[in-house]
């Protein structure tokens, strides 16, 4: 298994009237691939936030392989 960093991102309107991107949550998950990491992170995000659908608090998901120094 590999380790992935999964970000739940949301677009919000700031006080200045401009749209900005905010990270709602950052999770590290162990998974076989990016798709598996996304599904595992969705489940954890929903559990942690007491939601039935992750998209209630985020607009999109970004998945990156975790970088560990050798």
N, CA, C, O and CB atoms as a CASP TS submission, in Angstrom:
PFRMAT TS
TARGET T0000
AUTHOR 0000-0000-0000
METHOD Language model
MODEL 1
PARENT N/A
ATOM      1  N   UNK     1       0.829  -1.187   0.000  1.00  0.00           N
ATOM      2  CA  UNK     1       0.000   0.000   0.000  1.00  0.00           C
ATOM      3  C   UNK     1       0.870   1.245   0.000  1.00  0.00           C
ATOM      4  O   UNK     1       1.983   1.256   0.526  1.00  0.00           O
ATOM      5  CB  UNK     1      -0.942   0.001   1.204  1.00  0.00           C
ATOM      6  N   UNK     2       0.341   2.269  -0.592  1.00  0.00           N
ATOM      7  CA  UNK     2       1.020   3.560  -0.636  1.00  0.00           C
ATOM      8  C   UNK     2       0.268   4.553   0.244  1.00  0.00           C
ATOM      9  O   UNK     2      -0.894   4.346   0.593  1.00  0.00           O
ATOM     10  CB  UNK     2       1.126   4.087  -2.094  1.00  0.00           C
ATOM     11  N   UNK     3       0.950   5.617   0.587  1.00  0.00           N
ATOM     12  CA  UNK     3       0.326   6.674   1.391  1.00  0.00           C
ATOM     13  C   UNK     3       0.003   7.855   0.489  1.00  0.00           C
ATOM     14  O   UNK     3       0.810   8.259  -0.349  1.00  0.00           O
ATOM     15  CB  UNK     3       1.255   7.114   2.565  1.00  0.00           C
ATOM     16  N   UNK     4      -1.206   8.406   0.682  1.00  0.00           N
ATOM     17  CA  UNK     4      -1.674   9.545  -0.106  1.00  0.00           C
ATOM     18  C   UNK     4      -2.148  10.663   0.820  1.00  0.00           C
ATOM     19  O   UNK     4      -2.629  10.417   1.926  1.00  0.00           O
ATOM     20  CB  UNK     4      -2.810   9.119  -1.065  1.00  0.00           C
ATOM     21  N   UNK     5      -2.001  11.881   0.342  1.00  0.00           N
ATOM     22  CA  UNK     5      -2.562  13.051   1.015  1.00  0.00           C
ATOM     23  C   UNK     5      -3.783  13.466   0.208  1.00  0.00           C
ATOM     24  O   UNK     5      -3.694  13.694  -0.998  1.00  0.00           O
ATOM     25  CB  UNK     5      -1.506  14.233   1.137  1.00  0.00           C
ATOM     26  N   UNK     6      -4.920  13.562   0.881  1.00  0.00           N
ATOM     27  CA  UNK     6      -6.175  13.896   0.218  1.00  0.00           C
ATOM     28  C   UNK     6      -6.692  15.214   0.797  1.00  0.00           C
ATOM     29  O   UNK     6      -6.883  15.343   2.006  1.00  0.00           O
ATOM     30  CB  UNK     6      -7.230  12.749   0.393  1.00  0.00           C
ATOM     31  N   UNK     7      -6.913  16.187  -0.084  1.00  0.00           N
ATOM     32  CA  UNK     7      -7.388  17.506   0.320  1.00  0.00           C
ATOM     33  C   UNK     7      -8.829  17.691  -0.125  1.00  0.00           C
ATOM     34  O   UNK     7      -9.175  17.383  -1.265  1.00  0.00           O
ATOM     35  CB  UNK     7      -6.493  18.618  -0.268  1.00  0.00           C
ATOM     36  N   UNK     8      -9.662  18.188   0.763  1.00  0.00           N
ATOM     37  CA  UNK     8     -11.050  18.522   0.456  1.00  0.00           C
ATOM     38  C   UNK     8     -11.121  20.034   0.336  1.00  0.00           C
ATOM     39  O   UNK     8     -10.965  20.749   1.326  1.00  0.00           O
ATOM     40  CB  UNK     8     -12.048  17.979   1.555  1.00  0.00           C
ATOM     41  N   UNK     9     -11.356  20.522  -0.879  1.00  0.00           N
ATOM     42  CA  UNK     9     -11.276  21.949  -1.182  1.00  0.00           C
ATOM     43  C   UNK     9     -12.669  22.548  -1.400  1.00  0.00           C
ATOM     44  O   UNK     9     -13.575  21.896  -1.917  1.00  0.00           O
ATOM     45  CB  UNK     9     -10.402  22.180  -2.422  1.00  0.00           C
ATOM     46  N   UNK    10     -12.806  23.820  -0.985  1.00  0.00           N
ATOM     47  CA  UNK    10     -14.081  24.539  -1.120  1.00  0.00           C
ATOM     48  C   UNK    10     -13.795  25.941  -1.638  1.00  0.00           C
ATOM     49  O   UNK    10     -12.844  26.587  -1.198  1.00  0.00           O
ATOM     50  CB  UNK    10     -14.852  24.599   0.246  1.00  0.00           C
ATOM     51  N   UNK    11     -14.612  26.411  -2.571  1.00  0.00           N
ATOM     52  CA  UNK    11     -14.536  27.793  -3.040  1.00  0.00           C
ATOM     53  C   UNK    11     -15.443  28.636  -2.159  1.00  0.00           C
ATOM     54  O   UNK    11     -16.615  28.309  -1.968  1.00  0.00           O
ATOM     55  CB  UNK    11     -14.943  27.914  -4.550  1.00  0.00           C
ATOM     56  N   UNK    12     -14.896  29.729  -1.620  1.00  0.00           N
ATOM     57  CA  UNK    12     -15.674  30.612  -0.753  1.00  0.00           C
ATOM     58  C   UNK    12     -15.509  32.051  -1.219  1.00  0.00           C
ATOM     59  O   UNK    12     -14.520  32.409  -1.859  1.00  0.00           O
ATOM     60  CB  UNK    12     -15.240  30.463   0.729  1.00  0.00           C
ATOM     61  N   UNK    13     -16.496  32.860  -0.884  1.00  0.00           N
ATOM     62  CA  UNK    13     -16.468  34.271  -1.224  1.00  0.00           C
ATOM     63  C   UNK    13     -15.936  35.031  -0.012  1.00  0.00           C
ATOM     64  O   UNK    13     -16.498  34.937   1.079  1.00  0.00           O
ATOM     65  CB  UNK    13     -17.886  34.786  -1.647  1.00  0.00           C
ATOM     66  N   UNK    14     -14.857  35.782  -0.202  1.00  0.00           N
ATOM     67  CA  UNK    14     -14.240  36.520   0.887  1.00  0.00           C
ATOM     68  C   UNK    14     -14.928  37.844   1.162  1.00  0.00           C
ATOM     69  O   UNK    14     -15.833  38.247   0.431  1.00  0.00           O
ATOM     70  CB  UNK    14     -12.795  36.758   0.585  1.00  0.00           C
ATOM     71  N   UNK    15     -14.491  38.524   2.228  1.00  0.00           N
ATOM     72  CA  UNK    15     -15.043  39.829   2.600  1.00  0.00           C
ATOM     73  C   UNK    15     -14.834  40.867   1.504  1.00  0.00           C
ATOM     74  O   UNK    15     -15.609  41.816   1.378  1.00  0.00           O
ATOM     75  CB  UNK    15     -14.410  40.317   3.896  1.00  0.00           C
ATOM     76  N   UNK    16     -13.782  40.678   0.713  1.00  0.00           N
ATOM     77  CA  UNK    16     -13.476  41.628  -0.361  1.00  0.00           C
ATOM     78  C   UNK    16     -14.265  41.338  -1.640  1.00  0.00           C
ATOM     79  O   UNK    16     -14.079  42.019  -2.648  1.00  0.00           O
ATOM     80  CB  UNK    16     -11.985  41.602  -0.665  1.00  0.00           C
ATOM     81  N   UNK    17     -15.140  40.337  -1.607  1.00  0.00           N
ATOM     82  CA  UNK    17     -15.948  40.005  -2.768  1.00  0.00           C
ATOM     83  C   UNK    17     -15.268  39.094  -3.761  1.00  0.00           C
ATOM     84  O   UNK    17     -15.826  38.793  -4.816  1.00  0.00           O
ATOM     85  CB  UNK    17     -16.352  41.237  -3.452  1.00  0.00           C
ATOM     86  N   UNK    18     -14.074  38.653  -3.438  1.00  0.00           N
ATOM     87  CA  UNK    18     -13.331  37.752  -4.333  1.00  0.00           C
ATOM     88  C   UNK    18     -13.454  36.314  -3.863  1.00  0.00           C
ATOM     89  O   UNK    18     -13.528  36.020  -2.669  1.00  0.00           O
ATOM     90  CB  UNK    18     -11.846  38.158  -4.408  1.00  0.00           C
ATOM     91  N   UNK    19     -13.472  35.437  -4.844  1.00  0.00           N
ATOM     92  CA  UNK    19     -13.540  34.013  -4.550  1.00  0.00           C
ATOM     93  C   UNK    19     -12.147  33.501  -4.207  1.00  0.00           C
ATOM     94  O   UNK    19     -11.163  33.871  -4.848  1.00  0.00           O
ATOM     95  CB  UNK    19     -14.136  33.229  -5.745  1.00  0.00           C
ATOM     96  N   UNK    20     -12.074  32.646  -3.188  1.00  0.00           N
ATOM     97  CA  UNK    20     -10.804  32.024  -2.850  1.00  0.00           C
ATOM     98  C   UNK    20     -11.044  30.546  -2.540  1.00  0.00           C
ATOM     99  O   UNK    20     -12.165  30.117  -2.268  1.00  0.00           O
ATOM    100  CB  UNK    20     -10.130  32.746  -1.645  1.00  0.00           C
ATOM    101  N   UNK    21      -9.969  29.802  -2.590  1.00  0.00           N
ATOM    102  CA  UNK    21     -10.026  28.365  -2.358  1.00  0.00           C
ATOM    103  C   UNK    21      -9.555  28.073  -0.934  1.00  0.00           C
ATOM    104  O   UNK    21      -8.499  28.543  -0.512  1.00  0.00           O
ATOM    105  CB  UNK    21      -9.160  27.594  -3.400  1.00  0.00           C
ATOM    106  N   UNK    22     -10.353  27.290  -0.195  1.00  0.00           N
ATOM    107  CA  UNK    22     -10.050  26.969   1.190  1.00  0.00           C
ATOM    108  C   UNK    22     -10.008  25.448   1.338  1.00  0.00           C
ATOM    109  O   UNK    22     -10.847  24.729   0.796  1.00  0.00           O
ATOM    110  CB  UNK    22     -11.100  27.601   2.158  1.00  0.00           C
ATOM    111  N   UNK    23      -9.010  24.983   2.086  1.00  0.00           N
ATOM    112  CA  UNK    23      -8.915  23.551   2.374  1.00  0.00           C
ATOM    113  C   UNK    23      -9.781  23.251   3.594  1.00  0.00           C
ATOM    114  O   UNK    23      -9.517  23.754   4.687  1.00  0.00           O
ATOM    115  CB  UNK    23      -7.424  23.113   2.618  1.00  0.00           C
ATOM    116  N   UNK    24     -10.809  22.437   3.407  1.00  0.00           N
ATOM    117  CA  UNK    24     -11.715  22.067   4.491  1.00  0.00           C
ATOM    118  C   UNK    24     -11.116  20.971   5.369  1.00  0.00           C
ATOM    119  O   UNK    24     -11.395  20.906   6.566  1.00  0.00           O
ATOM    120  CB  UNK    24     -13.057  21.607   3.923  1.00  0.00           C
ATOM    121  N   UNK    25     -10.294  20.111   4.770  1.00  0.00           N
ATOM    122  CA  UNK    25      -9.684  19.020   5.515  1.00  0.00           C
ATOM    123  C   UNK    25      -8.522  18.441   4.715  1.00  0.00           C
ATOM    124  O   UNK    25      -8.544  18.428   3.484  1.00  0.00           O
ATOM    125  CB  UNK    25     -10.727  17.925   5.840  1.00  0.00           C
ATOM    126  N   UNK    26      -7.526  17.970   5.422  1.00  0.00           N
ATOM    127  CA  UNK    26      -6.375  17.305   4.822  1.00  0.00           C
ATOM    128  C   UNK    26      -6.200  15.972   5.541  1.00  0.00           C
ATOM    129  O   UNK    26      -5.965  15.939   6.749  1.00  0.00           O
ATOM    130  CB  UNK    26      -5.072  18.191   4.919  1.00  0.00           C
ATOM    131  N   UNK    27      -6.313  14.885   4.802  1.00  0.00           N
ATOM    132  CA  UNK    27      -6.215  13.552   5.392  1.00  0.00           C
ATOM    133  C   UNK    27      -5.083  12.769   4.739  1.00  0.00           C
ATOM    134  O   UNK    27      -4.835  12.897   3.540  1.00  0.00           O
ATOM    135  CB  UNK    27      -7.549  12.792   5.245  1.00  0.00           C
ATOM    136  N   UNK    28      -4.406  11.965   5.534  1.00  0.00           N
ATOM    137  CA  UNK    28      -3.426  11.010   5.000  1.00  0.00           C
ATOM    138  C   UNK    28      -4.052   9.630   5.091  1.00  0.00           C
ATOM    139  O   UNK    28      -4.545   9.226   6.144  1.00  0.00           O
ATOM    140  CB  UNK    28      -2.051  11.071   5.784  1.00  0.00           C
ATOM    141  N   UNK    29      -4.028   8.910   3.977  1.00  0.00           N
ATOM    142  CA  UNK    29      -4.609   7.569   3.944  1.00  0.00           C
ATOM    143  C   UNK    29      -3.658   6.606   3.252  1.00  0.00           C
ATOM    144  O   UNK    29      -2.903   6.987   2.358  1.00  0.00           O
ATOM    145  CB  UNK    29      -5.977   7.581   3.229  1.00  0.00           C
ATOM    146  N   UNK    30      -3.708   5.361   3.680  1.00  0.00           N
ATOM    147  CA  UNK    30      -2.989   4.281   3.009  1.00  0.00           C
ATOM    148  C   UNK    30      -3.966   3.613   2.060  1.00  0.00           C
ATOM    149  O   UNK    30      -5.075   3.248   2.451  1.00  0.00           O
ATOM    150  CB  UNK    30      -2.387   3.250   4.037  1.00  0.00           C
ATOM    151  N   UNK    31      -3.546   3.453   0.799  1.00  0.00           N
ATOM    152  CA  UNK    31      -4.444   2.881  -0.209  1.00  0.00           C
ATOM    153  C   UNK    31      -3.633   2.259  -1.336  1.00  0.00           C
ATOM    154  O   UNK    31      -2.432   2.496  -1.465  1.00  0.00           O
ATOM    155  CB  UNK    31      -5.403   3.958  -0.767  1.00  0.00           C
ATOM    156  N   UNK    32      -4.314   1.462  -2.144  1.00  0.00           N
ATOM    157  CA  UNK    32      -3.683   0.798  -3.282  1.00  0.00           C
ATOM    158  C   UNK    32      -3.335   1.777  -4.405  1.00  0.00           C
ATOM    159  O   UNK    32      -2.287   1.662  -5.041  1.00  0.00           O
ATOM    160  CB  UNK    32      -4.597  -0.292  -3.815  1.00  0.00           C
ATOM    161  N   UNK    33      -4.248   2.758  -4.643  1.00  0.00           N
ATOM    162  CA  UNK    33      -4.047   3.724  -5.723  1.00  0.00           C
ATOM    163  C   UNK    33      -4.835   4.998  -5.394  1.00  0.00           C
ATOM    164  O   UNK    33      -5.467   5.082  -4.341  1.00  0.00           O
ATOM    165  CB  UNK    33      -4.494   3.127  -7.108  1.00  0.00           C
ATOM    166  N   UNK    34      -4.796   5.981  -6.287  1.00  0.00           N
ATOM    167  CA  UNK    34      -5.464   7.260  -6.044  1.00  0.00           C
ATOM    168  C   UNK    34      -6.974   7.109  -5.885  1.00  0.00           C
ATOM    169  O   UNK    34      -7.582   7.769  -5.042  1.00  0.00           O
ATOM    170  CB  UNK    34      -5.166   8.221  -7.176  1.00  0.00           C
ATOM    171  N   UNK    35      -7.569   6.252  -6.685  1.00  0.00           N
ATOM    172  CA  UNK    35      -9.018   6.046  -6.606  1.00  0.00           C
ATOM    173  C   UNK    35      -9.406   5.456  -5.250  1.00  0.00           C
ATOM    174  O   UNK    35     -10.375   5.896  -4.631  1.00  0.00           O
ATOM    175  CB  UNK    35      -9.496   5.122  -7.747  1.00  0.00           C
ATOM    176  N   UNK    36      -8.652   4.466  -4.798  1.00  0.00           N
ATOM    177  CA  UNK    36      -8.900   3.858  -3.491  1.00  0.00           C
ATOM    178  C   UNK    36      -8.679   4.894  -2.385  1.00  0.00           C
ATOM    179  O   UNK    36      -9.439   4.938  -1.418  1.00  0.00           O
ATOM    180  CB  UNK    36      -7.979   2.625  -3.275  1.00  0.00           C
ATOM    181  N   UNK    37      -7.656   5.715  -2.522  1.00  0.00           N
ATOM    182  CA  UNK    37      -7.378   6.766  -1.538  1.00  0.00           C
ATOM    183  C   UNK    37      -8.543   7.747  -1.467  1.00  0.00           C
ATOM    184  O   UNK    37      -8.942   8.169  -0.381  1.00  0.00           O
ATOM    185  CB  UNK    37      -6.071   7.513  -1.890  1.00  0.00           C
ATOM    186  N   UNK    38      -9.083   8.105  -2.617  1.00  0.00           N
ATOM    187  CA  UNK    38     -10.215   9.031  -2.662  1.00  0.00           C
ATOM    188  C   UNK    38     -11.410   8.454  -1.919  1.00  0.00           C
ATOM    189  O   UNK    38     -12.033   9.150  -1.118  1.00  0.00           O
ATOM    190  CB  UNK    38     -10.598   9.348  -4.115  1.00  0.00           C
ATOM    191  N   UNK    39     -11.735   7.202  -2.172  1.00  0.00           N
ATOM    192  CA  UNK    39     -12.887   6.571  -1.523  1.00  0.00           C
ATOM    193  C   UNK    39     -12.684   6.434  -0.020  1.00  0.00           C
ATOM    194  O   UNK    39     -13.608   6.681   0.755  1.00  0.00           O
ATOM    195  CB  UNK    39     -13.149   5.201  -2.133  1.00  0.00           C
ATOM    196  N   UNK    40     -11.493   6.045   0.394  1.00  0.00           N
ATOM    197  CA  UNK    40     -11.210   5.916   1.835  1.00  0.00           C
ATOM    198  C   UNK    40     -11.289   7.274   2.527  1.00  0.00           C
ATOM    199  O   UNK    40     -11.816   7.386   3.634  1.00  0.00           O
ATOM    200  CB  UNK    40      -9.815   5.287   2.060  1.00  0.00           C
ATOM    201  N   UNK    41     -10.764   8.297   1.871  1.00  0.00           N
ATOM    202  CA  UNK    41     -10.785   9.639   2.444  1.00  0.00           C
ATOM    203  C   UNK    41     -12.211  10.181   2.527  1.00  0.00           C
ATOM    204  O   UNK    41     -12.568  10.833   3.509  1.00  0.00           O
ATOM    205  CB  UNK    41      -9.910  10.584   1.617  1.00  0.00           C
ATOM    206  N   UNK    42     -13.022   9.918   1.512  1.00  0.00           N
ATOM    207  CA  UNK    42     -14.422  10.355   1.548  1.00  0.00           C
ATOM    208  C   UNK    42     -15.136   9.757   2.766  1.00  0.00           C
ATOM    209  O   UNK    42     -15.862  10.452   3.477  1.00  0.00           O
ATOM    210  CB  UNK    42     -15.154   9.948   0.242  1.00  0.00           C
ATOM    211  N   UNK    43     -14.920   8.472   2.989  1.00  0.00           N
ATOM    212  CA  UNK    43     -15.563   7.803   4.120  1.00  0.00           C
ATOM    213  C   UNK    43     -15.105   8.402   5.452  1.00  0.00           C
ATOM    214  O   UNK    43     -15.921   8.641   6.342  1.00  0.00           O
ATOM    215  CB  UNK    43     -15.261   6.299   4.089  1.00  0.00           C
ATOM    216  N   UNK    44     -13.803   8.641   5.583  1.00  0.00           N
ATOM    217  CA  UNK    44     -13.261   9.209   6.826  1.00  0.00           C
ATOM    218  C   UNK    44     -13.755  10.632   7.021  1.00  0.00           C
ATOM    219  O   UNK    44     -14.134  11.006   8.130  1.00  0.00           O
ATOM    220  CB  UNK    44     -11.719   9.183   6.814  1.00  0.00           C
ATOM    221  N   UNK    45     -13.758  11.430   5.961  1.00  0.00           N
ATOM    222  CA  UNK    45     -14.226  12.812   6.030  1.00  0.00           C
ATOM    223  C   UNK    45     -15.682  12.850   6.497  1.00  0.00           C
ATOM    224  O   UNK    45     -16.034  13.646   7.367  1.00  0.00           O
ATOM    225  CB  UNK    45     -14.078  13.509   4.654  1.00  0.00           C
ATOM    226  N   UNK    46     -16.516  12.004   5.930  1.00  0.00           N
ATOM    227  CA  UNK    46     -17.927  11.960   6.317  1.00  0.00           C
ATOM    228  C   UNK    46     -18.088  11.527   7.773  1.00  0.00           C
ATOM    229  O   UNK    46     -18.910  12.086   8.498  1.00  0.00           O
ATOM    230  CB  UNK    46     -18.702  11.008   5.397  1.00  0.00           C
ATOM    231  N   UNK    47     -17.314  10.544   8.199  1.00  0.00           N
ATOM    232  CA  UNK    47     -17.366  10.103   9.594  1.00  0.00           C
ATOM    233  C   UNK    47     -16.948  11.236  10.531  1.00  0.00           C
ATOM    234  O   UNK    47     -17.635  11.524  11.511  1.00  0.00           O
ATOM    235  CB  UNK    47     -16.460   8.873   9.807  1.00  0.00           C
ATOM    236  N   UNK    48     -15.823  11.872  10.226  1.00  0.00           N
ATOM    237  CA  UNK    48     -15.278  12.934  11.075  1.00  0.00           C
ATOM    238  C   UNK    48     -16.198  14.149  11.150  1.00  0.00           C
ATOM    239  O   UNK    48     -16.294  14.787  12.198  1.00  0.00           O
ATOM    240  CB  UNK    48     -13.915  13.360  10.562  1.00  0.00           C
ATOM    241  N   UNK    49     -16.873  14.473  10.052  1.00  0.00           N
ATOM    242  CA  UNK    49     -17.724  15.658   9.972  1.00  0.00           C
ATOM    243  C   UNK    49     -19.207  15.347  10.226  1.00  0.00           C
ATOM    244  O   UNK    49     -20.049  16.245  10.181  1.00  0.00           O
ATOM    245  CB  UNK    49     -17.566  16.305   8.611  1.00  0.00           C
ATOM    246  N   UNK    50     -19.517  14.086  10.488  1.00  0.00           N
ATOM    247  CA  UNK    50     -20.904  13.640  10.700  1.00  0.00           C
ATOM    248  C   UNK    50     -21.789  14.022   9.503  1.00  0.00           C
ATOM    249  O   UNK    50     -22.861  14.607   9.658  1.00  0.00           O
ATOM    250  CB  UNK    50     -21.476  14.258  12.008  1.00  0.00           C
ATOM    251  N   UNK    51     -21.305  13.674   8.314  1.00  0.00           N
ATOM    252  CA  UNK    51     -22.018  13.957   7.072  1.00  0.00           C
ATOM    253  C   UNK    51     -22.399  12.661   6.383  1.00  0.00           C
ATOM    254  O   UNK    51     -21.800  11.616   6.637  1.00  0.00           O
ATOM    255  CB  UNK    51     -21.166  14.829   6.140  1.00  0.00           C
ATOM    256  N   UNK    52     -23.389  12.726   5.514  1.00  0.00           N
ATOM    257  CA  UNK    52     -23.699  11.566   4.683  1.00  0.00           C
ATOM    258  C   UNK    52     -23.131  11.729   3.280  1.00  0.00           C
ATOM    259  O   UNK    52     -23.076  10.767   2.514  1.00  0.00           O
ATOM    260  CB  UNK    52     -25.210  11.348   4.614  1.00  0.00           C
ATOM    261  N   UNK    53     -22.698  12.976   2.933  1.00  0.00           N
ATOM    262  CA  UNK    53     -22.118  13.222   1.613  1.00  0.00           C
ATOM    263  C   UNK    53     -21.016  14.276   1.755  1.00  0.00           C
ATOM    264  O   UNK    53     -21.268  15.375   2.249  1.00  0.00           O
ATOM    265  CB  UNK    53     -23.215  13.687   0.588  1.00  0.00           C
ATOM    266  N   UNK    54     -19.824  13.950   1.332  1.00  0.00           N
ATOM    267  CA  UNK    54     -18.672  14.844   1.481  1.00  0.00           C
ATOM    268  C   UNK    54     -18.873  16.177   0.769  1.00  0.00           C
ATOM    269  O   UNK    54     -18.322  17.193   1.194  1.00  0.00           O
ATOM    270  CB  UNK    54     -17.422  14.170   0.951  1.00  0.00           C
ATOM    271  N   UNK    55     -19.661  16.185  -0.318  1.00  0.00           N
ATOM    272  CA  UNK    55     -19.820  17.397  -1.122  1.00  0.00           C
ATOM    273  C   UNK    55     -20.649  18.480  -0.422  1.00  0.00           C
ATOM    274  O   UNK    55     -20.796  19.580  -0.954  1.00  0.00           O
ATOM    275  CB  UNK    55     -20.463  17.046  -2.442  1.00  0.00           C
ATOM    276  N   UNK    56     -21.189  18.182   0.756  1.00  0.00           N
ATOM    277  CA  UNK    56     -21.881  19.209   1.532  1.00  0.00           C
ATOM    278  C   UNK    56     -20.902  20.227   2.107  1.00  0.00           C
ATOM    279  O   UNK    56     -21.281  21.369   2.365  1.00  0.00           O
ATOM    280  CB  UNK    56     -22.686  18.568   2.659  1.00  0.00           C
ATOM    281  N   UNK    57     -19.634  19.820   2.311  1.00  0.00           N
ATOM    282  CA  UNK    57     -18.621  20.706   2.891  1.00  0.00           C
ATOM    283  C   UNK    57     -17.449  20.990   1.961  1.00  0.00           C
ATOM    284  O   UNK    57     -16.562  21.765   2.316  1.00  0.00           O
ATOM    285  CB  UNK    57     -18.102  20.110   4.162  1.00  0.00           C
ATOM    286  N   UNK    58     -17.425  20.384   0.785  1.00  0.00           N
ATOM    287  CA  UNK    58     -16.301  20.590  -0.139  1.00  0.00           C
ATOM    288  C   UNK    58     -16.806  20.551  -1.579  1.00  0.00           C
ATOM    289  O   UNK    58     -17.819  19.924  -1.888  1.00  0.00           O
ATOM    290  CB  UNK    58     -15.196  19.514   0.080  1.00  0.00           C
ATOM    291  N   UNK    59     -16.066  21.241  -2.451  1.00  0.00           N
ATOM    292  CA  UNK    59     -16.431  21.272  -3.869  1.00  0.00           C
ATOM    293  C   UNK    59     -15.656  20.249  -4.693  1.00  0.00           C
ATOM    294  O   UNK    59     -16.138  19.754  -5.711  1.00  0.00           O
ATOM    295  CB  UNK    59     -16.199  22.658  -4.434  1.00  0.00           C
ATOM    296  N   UNK    60     -14.459  19.948  -4.238  1.00  0.00           N
ATOM    297  CA  UNK    60     -13.621  19.014  -5.000  1.00  0.00           C
ATOM    298  C   UNK    60     -12.594  18.364  -4.084  1.00  0.00           C
ATOM    299  O   UNK    60     -12.361  18.794  -2.954  1.00  0.00           O
ATOM    300  CB  UNK    60     -12.912  19.738  -6.170  1.00  0.00           C
ATOM    301  N   UNK    61     -11.996  17.316  -4.618  1.00  0.00           N
ATOM    302  CA  UNK    61     -10.989  16.547  -3.876  1.00  0.00           C
ATOM    303  C   UNK    61      -9.705  16.524  -4.695  1.00  0.00           C
ATOM    304  O   UNK    61      -9.732  16.305  -5.906  1.00  0.00           O
ATOM    305  CB  UNK    61     -11.489  15.086  -3.573  1.00  0.00           C
ATOM    306  N   UNK    62      -8.588  16.750  -4.024  1.00  0.00           N
ATOM    307  CA  UNK    62      -7.274  16.639  -4.659  1.00  0.00           C
ATOM    308  C   UNK    62      -6.523  15.507  -3.965  1.00  0.00           C
ATOM    309  O   UNK    62      -6.503  15.424  -2.737  1.00  0.00           O
ATOM    310  CB  UNK    62      -6.470  17.997  -4.576  1.00  0.00           C
ATOM    311  N   UNK    63      -5.910  14.644  -4.758  1.00  0.00           N
ATOM    312  CA  UNK    63      -5.153  13.509  -4.214  1.00  0.00           C
ATOM    313  C   UNK    63      -3.715  13.613  -4.685  1.00  0.00           C
ATOM    314  O   UNK    63      -3.445  13.815  -5.869  1.00  0.00           O
ATOM    315  CB  UNK    63      -5.779  12.146  -4.648  1.00  0.00           C
ATOM    316  N   UNK    64      -2.798  13.471  -3.740  1.00  0.00           N
ATOM    317  CA  UNK    64      -1.367  13.502  -4.058  1.00  0.00           C
ATOM    318  C   UNK    64      -0.671  12.343  -3.349  1.00  0.00           C
ATOM    319  O   UNK    64      -1.045  11.962  -2.239  1.00  0.00           O
ATOM    320  CB  UNK    64      -0.729  14.868  -3.643  1.00  0.00           C
ATOM    321  N   UNK    65       0.323  11.802  -3.993  1.00  0.00           N
ATOM    322  CA  UNK    65       1.147  10.806  -3.328  1.00  0.00           C
ATOM    323  C   UNK    65       1.925  11.515  -2.224  1.00  0.00           C
ATOM    324  O   UNK    65       2.467  12.600  -2.434  1.00  0.00           O
ATOM    325  CB  UNK    65       2.110  10.085  -4.340  1.00  0.00           C
ATOM    326  N   UNK    66       1.976  10.892  -1.048  1.00  0.00           N
ATOM    327  CA  UNK    66       2.720  11.482   0.070  1.00  0.00           C
ATOM    328  C   UNK    66       4.208  11.351  -0.227  1.00  0.00           C
ATOM    329  O   UNK    66       4.681  10.289  -0.631  1.00  0.00           O
ATOM    330  CB  UNK    66       2.354  10.791   1.434  1.00  0.00           C
ATOM    331  N   UNK    67       4.927  12.428  -0.024  1.00  0.00           N
ATOM    332  CA  UNK    67       6.368  12.420  -0.237  1.00  0.00           C
ATOM    333  C   UNK    67       7.077  12.231   1.091  1.00  0.00           C
ATOM    334  O   UNK    67       6.905  13.018   2.021  1.00  0.00           O
ATOM    335  CB  UNK    67       6.832  13.722  -0.919  1.00  0.00           C
ATOM    336  N   UNK    68       7.867  11.189   1.167  1.00  0.00           N
ATOM    337  CA  UNK    68       8.658  10.932   2.356  1.00  0.00           C
ATOM    338  C   UNK    68      10.116  11.013   1.980  1.00  0.00           C
ATOM    339  O   UNK    68      10.531  10.368   1.017  1.00  0.00           O
ATOM    340  CB  UNK    68       8.320   9.559   2.980  1.00  0.00           C
ATOM    341  N   UNK    69      10.919  11.790   2.712  1.00  0.00           N
ATOM    342  CA  UNK    69      12.350  11.853   2.391  1.00  0.00           C
ATOM    343  C   UNK    69      13.020  10.514   2.642  1.00  0.00           C
ATOM    344  O   UNK    69      12.686   9.801   3.588  1.00  0.00           O
ATOM    345  CB  UNK    69      13.042  12.948   3.214  1.00  0.00           C
ATOM    346  N   UNK    70      13.975  10.185   1.776  1.00  0.00           N
ATOM    347  CA  UNK    70      14.677   8.910   1.953  1.00  0.00           C
ATOM    348  C   UNK    70      15.898   9.061   2.813  1.00  0.00           C
ATOM    349  O   UNK    70      16.603   8.083   3.061  1.00  0.00           O
ATOM    350  CB  UNK    70      15.072   8.329   0.618  1.00  0.00           C
TER
END
